Amino acid sequence: MDQFLDEAVEQISYKGIRPSIRRELEAHIQDRAEEYEGQGMDPEEAVKKAVHDMGDAVVVGTELNEVHQLQKAPGLALVSALLLAIGFAFALYLQFLPEQQSGRVLYYLIGAAVLALTAWKGYPLFVRHAKMGVMLVVLGYLMQITMLLAAHHRNFMAGSASYTYIATLLYAPVVTFLLYRFRKNSRKLLAVLFGFVGVWFYLIQNCHLYNIETAETICLLSIFATGCFMIHREILTGAKHRLYLVAAGIFLVIAGIIIYHPPGYSRRTFDTFLSPESNVTSTWDDSYNGILIQELLRRTPLMSGIELTPDEMMDYGTGAWYFASRDPKQIGIDMTSMTSEEYLEQKAYINEIRKQGGRPQYIYYTRDTVTQWDILPQHYHNNYLIAVCILMFGWLPGIAFVGVILMFYLFLFSCIRKIYGELAATLAFCCGQCLLWQTIFYVLGNFGYQYCTFPNLPLVSEGRFSIIFNLILLGMIYSAYRYDHVVECWEETYNESVKEVLPK
């Protein structure tokens, strides 16, 4: 028996799964031997007979190896590398901008290393230390709630915008794991869990000065979609129609918290998102950025970048193209050659028109020095990379860029769909949703329909910790897919797969 087991497990390429396969094969041989002993056979002969019935050890091991081996996703890896290269190229190309002098390029290199490490060992480590990790994360959220309450009471800013954005998105996989972990427990536990989500959302929105409604919406949509995925896969047991109703009810309750607190703000956000032109008041508005991008994209040729005369660029830069016939008080003011006395006079004039509702920008370029970079919205190097690609190179390269993004998600969810393990599939789907919804809102914003603040475009924008966080999400999907057939989480999975290979 030992010789048979040694030969069989030597055929398993992933060494980490060999002990589990060996135990299962040994248990199967012993069960068969006990049957023969029950028929009156000598114990030693019974074992020999049972081993003989198993067949050739190399054949058995080879067939098991086909089931229990690390999976590869070359298509997804290739498209992911291409998107990372595009983001890295944009960061290098725009390095001359003042905003880019903080080492944004470096974060792509760090993020690529983090992606490789997470894909290599992320999911096995998560399974091994899941309870401790979730406890630490929940403790972190409790500490943040304490900070938010203190900030609300003392009226100071808690944390940073980047940290709050990441913490909000991270809530989706944390809640997903807890939902999976306690899916067979009492309803009260789930009620407490989602009650905690609602309280945290309420506090983060009312006790914080950063606008994170986009992150909240992405998190909520990701949790809801993942819950529906778990119901569809029958990971959450029960009558499906009831489970869908419960999921929809929780979704609507939490969405109500987001929409109606603070009162009126979210309604304006939806109006601006659906109809940007009807909500423009000055060139500082995000809705103005939306209609400016739409106007510039409309004028961009199919195969080449947009070409504008200096006068046209000045009109776009000052906002005169839009406000000259609507509200001249909003047109930007030239500050390039102004003396100190003229500046003081102009400042008094600006204060006067501000009292009348005007909010003009200061313009620091002239007809002779203006460039296309001067007329684009603020933070175009992060928020409008797709639109900038179209403006620089034409519509076809821009469409090709969007096509690469679409191909990335087709490969991504194709891999997620093939994941067999329940926890692996659930976490991978949730991480995929977090990436997908960020991309959807980002792409809509690039075509003039911005919902609240801009999210990131995973793998491409924006730098620093947000890109590292998104690469960790992608790495976990890779890792869950890679180790789906070999991680020792569901012993019954291996039992069934071994029985399918062995003779009846």
C-alpha positions as CSV (number, residue, x, y, z in Angstrom):
1,M,0.0,0.0,0.0
2,D,2.8,2.4,0.9
3,Q,4.5,1.8,-2.5
4,F,1.2,2.4,-4.3
5,L,0.6,5.6,-2.4
6,D,4.2,6.9,-3.0
7,E,3.9,6.3,-6.7
8,A,0.5,7.9,-7.0
9,V,1.2,11.1,-5.1
10,E,4.5,11.6,-7.0
11,Q,2.4,12.3,-10.0
12,I,0.8,15.3,-8.3
13,S,2.6,18.4,-9.5
14,Y,1.5,20.7,-6.6
15,K,3.2,19.3,-3.6
16,G,1.0,21.2,-1.1
17,I,-1.9,18.9,-2.0
18,R,-0.1,15.6,-1.8
19,P,-0.7,14.9,1.9
20,S,-4.5,15.3,1.4
21,I,-4.6,13.1,-1.7
22,R,-2.5,10.5,0.1
23,R,-4.8,10.4,3.1
24,E,-7.9,10.1,0.8
25,L,-6.3,7.2,-1.2
26,E,-5.3,5.4,1.9
27,A,-8.7,5.8,3.4
28,H,-10.3,4.4,0.2
29,I,-7.9,1.4,0.2
30,Q,-8.6,0.7,3.9
31,D,-12.4,0.9,3.3
32,R,-12.1,-1.6,0.4
33,A,-9.9,-3.9,2.5
34,E,-12.4,-3.9,5.3
35,E,-15.1,-5.0,2.9
36,Y,-12.9,-8.0,1.8
37,E,-12.2,-8.8,5.5
38,G,-15.9,-8.9,6.1
39,Q,-16.1,-11.5,3.4
40,G,-13.7,-13.7,5.3
41,M,-10.4,-12.8,3.6
42,D,-7.1,-12.6,5.5
43,P,-6.2,-9.0,6.5
44,E,-2.9,-9.0,4.6
45,E,-4.5,-10.5,1.5
46,A,-7.5,-8.1,1.8
47,V,-5.1,-5.1,1.6
48,K,-3.2,-6.6,-1.4
49,K,-6.6,-7.2,-3.1
50,A,-7.7,-3.7,-2.4
51,V,-4.5,-2.2,-3.7
52,H,-4.8,-4.4,-6.8
53,D,-8.3,-3.1,-7.4
54,M,-7.0,0.5,-7.4
55,G,-5.2,-0.1,-10.7
56,D,-1.9,1.4,-11.9
57,A,-0.6,3.9,-9.4
58,V,0.9,6.2,-12.1
59,V,-2.4,6.3,-14.0
60,V,-4.4,7.1,-10.8
61,G,-1.9,9.8,-9.8
62,T,-1.9,11.3,-13.3
63,E,-5.7,11.5,-13.5
64,L,-5.8,13.1,-10.1
65,N,-3.1,15.6,-11.1
66,E,-5.3,16.7,-14.0
67,V,-8.0,17.6,-11.5
68,H,-5.7,19.1,-8.7
69,Q,-3.2,21.3,-10.3
70,L,-2.6,25.1,-10.4
71,Q,-4.6,26.8,-13.0
72,K,-3.2,29.4,-15.4
73,A,-4.9,32.4,-17.0
74,P,-2.5,33.6,-19.8
75,G,-5.1,35.7,-21.5
76,L,-6.0,37.6,-18.4
77,A,-2.3,38.0,-17.5
78,L,-1.5,39.4,-20.9
79,V,-4.4,42.0,-20.9
80,S,-3.6,43.0,-17.3
81,A,0.1,43.6,-18.2
82,L,-1.1,45.6,-21.2
83,L,-3.3,47.9,-19.0
84,L,-0.5,48.3,-16.5
85,A,1.8,49.3,-19.3
86,I,-0.7,51.9,-20.6
87,G,-1.0,53.4,-17.1
88,F,2.8,53.4,-16.7
89,A,3.2,55.0,-20.1
90,F,0.7,57.7,-19.2
91,A,2.5,58.4,-16.0
92,L,5.8,58.8,-17.8
93,Y,4.3,60.9,-20.5
94,L,2.7,63.3,-18.1
95,Q,5.6,63.4,-15.6
96,F,6.3,67.0,-16.5
97,L,3.2,68.2,-14.8
98,P,3.6,69.7,-11.3
99,E,1.1,67.2,-9.9
100,Q,3.2,64.3,-11.1
101,Q,6.4,65.1,-9.1
102,S,5.4,62.9,-6.2
103,G,6.8,59.6,-7.7
104,R,3.6,58.3,-9.2
105,V,5.5,56.2,-11.6
106,L,7.1,54.3,-8.7
107,Y,3.8,53.1,-7.5
108,Y,3.2,51.2,-10.7
109,L,6.4,49.3,-10.1
110,I,5.5,48.6,-6.5
111,G,2.0,47.7,-7.5
112,A,3.2,45.2,-10.1
113,A,5.3,43.5,-7.4
114,V,2.4,43.4,-5.0
115,L,0.2,42.0,-7.8
116,A,2.7,39.2,-8.4
117,L,3.0,38.4,-4.7
118,T,-0.7,38.4,-4.1
119,A,-1.4,36.1,-7.1
120,W,1.4,33.8,-6.0
121,K,0.3,33.2,-2.4
122,G,-2.6,35.6,-1.6
123,Y,-5.5,33.2,-1.4
124,P,-3.8,30.3,0.5
125,L,-2.6,32.8,3.1
126,F,-6.0,34.3,3.3
127,V,-7.6,30.9,3.9
128,R,-5.0,30.0,6.5
129,H,-5.3,33.3,8.4
130,A,-8.8,34.4,7.4
131,K,-10.3,34.7,10.9
132,M,-7.4,36.7,12.3
133,G,-7.3,39.0,9.2
134,V,-11.0,39.7,9.4
135,M,-10.8,40.4,13.1
136,L,-8.1,42.9,12.5
137,V,-10.0,44.6,9.7
138,V,-13.2,44.8,11.8
139,L,-11.1,46.2,14.7
140,G,-9.8,48.8,12.3
141,Y,-13.3,49.8,11.3
142,L,-14.3,50.1,14.9
143,M,-11.4,52.3,15.5
144,Q,-12.4,54.4,12.5
145,I,-15.9,54.7,13.8
146,T,-14.5,56.1,17.0
147,M,-12.4,58.5,15.0
148,L,-15.4,59.6,13.0
149,L,-17.5,60.2,16.1
150,A,-14.7,62.2,17.7
151,A,-14.3,64.2,14.4
152,H,-18.0,64.9,14.4
153,H,-18.0,66.0,18.0
154,R,-14.8,68.1,17.8
155,N,-15.3,69.2,14.2
156,F,-12.0,68.1,12.7
157,M,-11.1,66.0,9.7
158,A,-10.5,62.3,10.3
159,G,-8.1,60.4,8.1
160,S,-7.4,61.2,4.4
161,A,-9.4,61.0,1.2
162,S,-7.3,58.2,-0.1
163,Y,-7.6,56.1,3.1
164,T,-11.3,56.7,3.3
165,Y,-11.8,55.7,-0.4
166,I,-9.8,52.4,0.1
167,A,-11.5,51.7,3.5
168,T,-14.9,52.1,1.9
169,L,-14.2,49.8,-1.0
170,L,-12.5,47.2,1.3
171,Y,-15.8,46.9,3.1
172,A,-17.3,44.9,0.2
173,P,-14.9,41.9,0.5
174,V,-15.0,42.0,4.3
175,V,-18.8,41.9,4.4
176,T,-18.8,39.2,1.7
177,F,-16.5,37.0,3.7
178,L,-18.6,37.5,6.9
179,L,-21.7,36.7,4.9
180,Y,-20.1,33.5,3.7
181,R,-18.7,32.6,7.1
182,F,-22.1,33.0,8.9
183,R,-24.4,32.0,6.0
184,K,-25.8,29.1,8.0
185,N,-26.2,30.9,11.3
186,S,-29.1,32.8,12.7
187,R,-30.8,35.7,10.9
188,K,-30.1,38.0,13.9
189,L,-26.3,37.7,13.2
190,L,-26.8,38.9,9.6
191,A,-29.1,41.7,10.8
192,V,-26.4,42.9,13.2
193,L,-23.8,42.6,10.4
194,F,-25.8,44.7,7.9
195,G,-26.8,47.0,10.7
196,F,-23.2,47.6,11.3
197,V,-22.7,48.4,7.6
198,G,-25.5,50.9,7.7
199,V,-24.2,52.6,10.8
200,W,-20.7,52.8,9.3
201,F,-22.0,54.3,6.0
202,Y,-24.0,56.8,7.9
203,L,-21.1,57.9,10.0
204,I,-18.6,58.0,7.2
205,Q,-21.0,60.3,5.2
206,N,-22.0,62.6,8.0
207,C,-18.8,62.8,10.1
208,H,-16.3,63.2,7.4
209,L,-15.4,66.2,5.2
210,Y,-14.4,64.1,2.2
211,N,-17.0,63.3,-0.5
212,I,-16.9,59.5,-0.9
213,E,-20.4,58.9,-2.2
214,T,-19.0,57.3,-5.3
215,A,-17.0,54.8,-3.2
216,E,-20.1,54.1,-1.1
217,T,-22.1,53.4,-4.2
218,I,-19.5,51.1,-5.6
219,C,-19.3,49.2,-2.3
220,L,-23.0,48.8,-2.1
221,L,-23.4,47.7,-5.7
222,S,-20.6,45.2,-5.2
223,I,-22.1,43.7,-2.1
224,F,-25.5,43.5,-3.6
225,A,-24.2,41.9,-6.8
226,T,-22.2,39.4,-4.8
227,G,-25.1,38.5,-2.7
228,C,-27.2,37.8,-5.8
229,F,-24.2,35.7,-7.1
230,M,-24.2,33.6,-3.9
231,I,-28.0,33.1,-4.2
232,H,-27.6,32.0,-7.8
233,R,-24.8,29.6,-7.0
234,E,-26.9,28.3,-4.0
235,I,-24.1,29.3,-1.6
236,L,-26.8,31.0,0.4
237,T,-29.3,28.2,1.0
238,G,-33.0,28.7,1.1
239,A,-35.8,29.7,-1.2
240,K,-34.2,31.8,-3.9
241,H,-37.1,34.2,-4.3
242,R,-37.1,35.0,-0.6
243,L,-33.3,35.5,-0.6
244,Y,-33.5,37.8,-3.6
245,L,-36.2,39.9,-1.8
246,V,-34.1,40.1,1.4
247,A,-31.1,41.2,-0.6
248,A,-33.1,43.8,-2.5
249,G,-34.6,45.1,0.8
250,I,-31.2,45.5,2.4
251,F,-29.9,47.2,-0.7
252,L,-32.8,49.7,-0.7
253,V,-32.4,50.5,3.0
254,I,-28.7,51.2,2.7
255,A,-29.1,53.0,-0.6
256,G,-31.7,55.2,1.2
257,I,-29.1,56.1,3.8
258,I,-26.7,57.2,1.1
259,I,-29.2,59.1,-1.0
260,Y,-31.0,61.0,1.8
261,H,-28.1,61.9,4.0
262,P,-27.4,64.7,3.8
263,P,-30.8,65.8,2.5
264,G,-30.8,67.1,-1.1
265,Y,-27.2,66.5,-1.9
266,S,-27.6,63.1,-3.5
267,R,-30.5,64.4,-5.6
268,R,-28.3,67.1,-7.0
269,T,-25.7,64.4,-7.7
270,F,-28.1,62.3,-9.7
271,D,-29.4,65.3,-11.6
272,T,-25.8,66.4,-12.5
273,F,-25.0,62.8,-13.5
274,L,-28.0,62.4,-15.8
275,S,-28.1,66.0,-17.1
276,P,-24.8,67.8,-16.6
277,E,-25.7,70.8,-18.8
278,S,-28.7,71.7,-16.6
279,N,-26.5,72.0,-13.5
280,V,-23.7,74.2,-14.7
281,T,-23.2,77.4,-12.7
282,S,-19.5,78.2,-13.3
283,T,-16.3,76.8,-14.8
284,W,-15.4,75.2,-11.4
285,D,-18.3,72.8,-11.6
286,D,-17.8,69.1,-12.4
287,S,-20.8,69.3,-14.6
288,Y,-19.0,72.0,-16.7
289,N,-16.1,69.7,-17.0
290,G,-18.5,67.1,-18.4
291,I,-20.0,69.3,-21.1
292,L,-16.5,70.7,-22.0
293,I,-15.2,67.1,-22.5
294,Q,-18.3,66.3,-24.6
295,E,-17.7,69.4,-26.7
296,L,-14.0,68.6,-27.3
297,L,-14.7,64.9,-28.1
298,R,-17.4,66.0,-30.6
299,R,-14.8,67.9,-32.5
300,T,-12.1,65.2,-32.4
301,P,-11.4,63.4,-35.7
302,L,-11.5,59.6,-36.2
303,M,-7.8,59.0,-36.8
304,S,-6.0,62.1,-35.4
305,G,-5.9,64.3,-32.4
306,I,-8.1,67.5,-32.1
307,E,-6.7,70.6,-33.7
308,L,-7.7,74.0,-32.4
309,T,-6.7,77.6,-33.2
310,P,-5.2,79.7,-30.4
311,D,-8.4,81.7,-30.3
312,E,-10.5,78.6,-29.9
313,M,-8.2,77.3,-27.2
314,M,-8.5,80.6,-25.3
315,D,-12.3,80.5,-25.6
316,Y,-12.3,77.0,-24.1
317,G,-9.7,77.9,-21.5
318,T,-11.6,80.9,-20.2
319,G,-15.1,79.3,-20.6
320,A,-16.1,82.0,-23.0
321,W,-17.4,79.4,-25.5
322,Y,-20.1,78.5,-23.1
323,F,-20.7,81.5,-20.8
324,A,-20.3,84.4,-23.2
325,S,-24.0,84.2,-24.1
326,R,-25.2,82.8,-20.8
327,D,-23.4,84.5,-17.9
328,P,-20.3,86.6,-18.7
329,K,-19.4,86.9,-15.0
330,Q,-18.1,83.3,-15.2
331,I,-15.5,83.9,-17.9
332,G,-11.9,83.6,-16.8
333,I,-9.7,86.6,-16.2
334,D,-6.3,87.1,-17.8
335,M,-3.6,87.5,-15.0
336,T,-0.4,87.0,-17.1
337,S,0.7,90.7,-17.6
338,M,-1.0,92.4,-14.7
339,T,0.8,94.8,-12.5
340,S,0.4,94.9,-8.7
341,E,-1.9,97.9,-9.0
342,E,-3.9,96.3,-11.7
343,Y,-4.1,93.1,-9.7
344,L,-5.6,95.0,-6.7
345,E,-8.1,96.7,-8.9
346,Q,-8.9,93.4,-10.6
347,K,-9.3,91.7,-7.2
348,A,-11.8,94.3,-6.1
349,Y,-13.7,93.7,-9.4
350,I,-13.6,90.0,-8.8
351,N,-15.0,90.4,-5.3
352,E,-17.7,92.5,-6.7
353,I,-18.8,90.0,-9.3
354,R,-18.6,87.2,-6.8
355,K,-21.2,89.0,-4.8
356,Q,-23.3,88.8,-7.9
357,G,-22.7,85.1,-8.3
358,G,-19.7,85.1,-10.6
359,R,-16.8,82.7,-10.0
360,P,-14.3,83.4,-12.8
361,Q,-11.0,81.5,-12.9
362,Y,-7.6,83.2,-13.1
363,I,-6.0,82.5,-16.5
364,Y,-2.1,82.4,-16.6
365,Y,-1.6,81.9,-20.4
366,T,-2.2,84.1,-23.4
367,R,-3.1,83.5,-27.0
368,D,0.6,83.1,-27.9
369,T,1.4,80.6,-25.2
370,V,-1.9,78.6,-24.8
371,T,-1.7,74.8,-25.4
372,Q,-4.3,72.1,-25.5
373,W,-3.1,71.0,-22.0
374,D,-4.2,74.4,-20.6
375,I,-7.8,74.0,-21.6
376,L,-8.5,70.6,-20.2
377,P,-10.2,70.1,-16.8
378,Q,-8.2,70.0,-13.6
379,H,-6.7,66.5,-12.8
380,Y,-7.2,65.4,-16.4
381,H,-4.0,63.3,-15.9
382,N,-5.9,61.0,-13.5
383,N,-9.6,61.5,-14.2
384,Y,-9.8,61.8,-18.0
385,L,-7.2,59.4,-19.4
386,I,-9.6,57.8,-21.9
387,A,-10.9,61.2,-23.1
388,V,-7.3,62.5,-23.2
389,C,-6.3,59.5,-25.3
390,I,-9.1,60.3,-27.8
391,L,-8.2,64.0,-27.9
392,M,-4.5,63.2,-28.5
393,F,-4.7,60.4,-31.0
394,G,-8.3,60.3,-32.3
395,W,-11.4,58.2,-31.8
396,L,-10.1,54.9,-33.1
397,P,-7.1,54.7,-30.6
398,G,-9.6,55.7,-27.8
399,I,-12.0,53.0,-28.9
400,A,-9.1,50.5,-28.9
401,F,-8.2,51.6,-25.4
402,V,-11.8,51.0,-24.2
403,G,-11.7,47.6,-26.1
404,V,-8.6,46.5,-24.1
405,I,-10.5,47.4,-20.9
406,L,-13.6,45.4,-22.1
407,M,-11.3,42.5,-23.0
408,F,-9.8,42.6,-19.5
409,Y,-13.2,42.2,-17.8
410,L,-14.3,39.5,-20.3
411,F,-11.2,37.4,-19.3
412,L,-11.6,38.3,-15.6
413,F,-15.1,37.2,-15.2
414,S,-14.5,34.2,-17.5
415,C,-11.9,33.0,-14.9
416,I,-14.2,33.8,-12.0
417,R,-17.0,31.8,-13.6
418,K,-14.8,28.7,-13.7
419,I,-13.9,28.9,-10.0
420,Y,-15.4,25.8,-8.2
421,G,-14.8,26.5,-4.5
422,E,-17.6,28.5,-2.9
423,L,-15.5,30.8,-0.8
424,A,-13.0,31.3,-3.7
425,A,-15.7,32.1,-6.2
426,T,-17.5,34.5,-3.8
427,L,-14.4,36.5,-2.9
428,A,-13.2,36.6,-6.5
429,F,-16.6,37.8,-7.7
430,C,-16.8,40.5,-5.1
431,C,-13.2,41.8,-5.9
432,G,-14.2,41.7,-9.6
433,Q,-17.3,43.8,-8.9
434,C,-15.2,46.4,-7.0
435,L,-12.9,46.7,-10.0
436,L,-15.8,46.7,-12.5
437,W,-17.9,49.4,-10.9
438,Q,-14.9,51.7,-10.6
439,T,-14.3,51.3,-14.3
440,I,-18.0,51.9,-15.2
441,F,-18.2,55.1,-13.3
442,Y,-14.8,56.2,-14.6
443,V,-15.7,55.6,-18.3
444,L,-19.0,57.4,-17.9
445,G,-17.2,60.4,-16.5
446,N,-14.8,60.4,-19.4
447,F,-17.7,60.9,-21.8
448,G,-19.3,63.7,-19.8
449,Y,-21.5,61.8,-17.3
450,Q,-19.7,62.1,-14.0
451,Y,-21.3,60.6,-10.9
452,C,-20.2,62.5,-7.8
453,T,-16.4,62.4,-7.5
454,F,-14.2,60.4,-9.9
455,P,-13.2,56.8,-8.9
456,N,-10.0,55.3,-10.1
457,L,-9.5,53.4,-13.3
458,P,-8.0,50.1,-12.0
459,L,-4.5,49.3,-13.3
460,V,-4.3,52.6,-15.2
461,S,-5.2,55.5,-12.8
462,E,-4.6,56.8,-10.3
463,G,-1.2,56.4,-8.6
464,R,-0.2,56.0,-5.0
465,F,-2.0,53.6,-2.7
466,S,-5.2,53.3,-4.7
467,I,-3.6,51.5,-7.6
468,I,-1.8,49.2,-5.1
469,F,-5.2,48.4,-3.5
470,N,-6.8,47.6,-6.8
471,L,-3.9,45.4,-7.8
472,I,-4.3,43.5,-4.5
473,L,-8.0,42.9,-5.5
474,L,-6.9,41.6,-8.9
475,G,-4.1,39.5,-7.3
476,M,-6.7,37.9,-5.0
477,I,-8.8,36.9,-8.1
478,Y,-5.8,35.5,-9.8
479,S,-4.8,33.6,-6.7
480,A,-8.3,32.2,-6.0
481,Y,-8.5,31.0,-9.6
482,R,-5.0,29.6,-9.5
483,Y,-5.4,27.6,-6.3
484,D,-9.1,26.7,-6.7
485,H,-8.3,23.0,-7.2
486,V,-5.6,22.6,-4.7
487,V,-6.2,24.6,-1.5
488,E,-7.3,22.4,1.3
489,C,-10.5,24.2,2.4
490,W,-13.3,21.8,1.4
491,E,-12.2,18.2,2.2
492,E,-15.4,16.9,0.7
493,T,-14.3,18.4,-2.6
494,Y,-11.3,16.2,-2.7
495,N,-13.2,13.2,-1.5
496,E,-15.6,13.5,-4.4
497,S,-12.8,14.1,-7.0
498,V,-10.8,11.1,-5.8
499,K,-13.9,8.9,-6.0
500,E,-14.5,10.0,-9.6
501,V,-11.0,8.9,-10.6
502,L,-10.9,5.5,-8.7
503,P,-12.6,2.4,-10.0
504,K,-16.1,1.7,-8.7
